[in-house]
Amino acid sequence: MRRPCRAVPAVAVAVVALAVAGCGDGGGGGGGRSLGTRDSPVTAFTIVAEDSRWDLSRVVAPAGREVTVTVDNRDSGVGHNLRVELDTGSASTELEAGPVRQTLRFTIERPGEHEFRCDPHPRMTGIVEAV
């Protein structure tokens, strides 16, 4: 009498786990895409919220200059906002259900890394590096 093979379910679970991990965003809830460089920081950009993820994970912006961000929430009926941690306090858009576009202006006075996030979705994070 043959015993059923128990390795098949374990292998199937491992394959599914690897497939799901492969669909991840590399941490941070951003698409892994960066914008701007130390030599060419940006003062204006658009960040897209879609499928409860940001399309950017890192932005390089100039310290001491105003930055304008357009937040393009493409998630129908899902509320997103963009909050950027500044040297003192934070700047944020209102929490609003999509589809909607909002504008946020802020200035980071000193060079360094500052987190951005969507308040109700803790995995939607990234970094603004002021240079």
Beta strands, then each sheet from edge to edge (+ up, - down):
strand 1: 30-35
strand 2: 44-50
strand 3: 53-61
strand 4: 66-73
strand 5: 79-80
strand 6: 83-85
strand 7: 90-92
strand 8: 96-97
strand 9: 100-107
strand 10: 112-118
strand 11: 121-130
sheet 1: 1+ 3+ 2- 4- 9+
sheet 2: 1+ 3+ 11+ 10- 6+ 7-
sheet 3: 5+ 8-
end
